[in-house]
């Protein structure tokens, strides 16, 4: 398919059409963007100029996951490799991690517009809205006992 696109681009160039150069455009936009620095456990991190699509897609997919590998992938996208393990060794709590993620997502979108205190408030509001759910084993056991098995076809 790439070859087909390259051939098509050659045809356009021969016809005198300008090629839309997204690489150059996005690089220029990135130069103009502010990047929010943060400090955690004595180390400075600089957030990306915009939220990577992979972060957004992963956030949606793993929002209710408790798998450390899912969290590790999310953090790697924003902060680099091995930060989850390093932060956990330093004593980072789940609440602190939640605050860091809320702050980071907001600060990437609009650097300088959110405080750490506001991120903590948003975290608390989010947590108040959550009812404590059963753990995975309890959900599975409940699902097996109380659920009639069907083929999924509608009558």
Long-range contacts (C-beta under 8 A, 24 or more apart in sequence): 34-111, 34-112, 35-111, 36-104, 36-107, 36-108, 36-111, 36-112, 38-100, 38-103, 38-104, 38-107, 40-87, 40-100, 41-86, 41-87, 41-90, 41-92, 45-78, 45-79, 45-80, 47-78, 47-104, 47-107, 47-108, 47-111, 48-78, 48-108, 49-108, 50-108, 50-109, 51-105, 51-108, 51-109, 52-77, 52-78, 55-105, 59-105, 66-136, 71-97, 74-101, 78-104, 78-108, 95-123, 95-127, 98-123, 98-126, 98-127, 99-123, 102-126
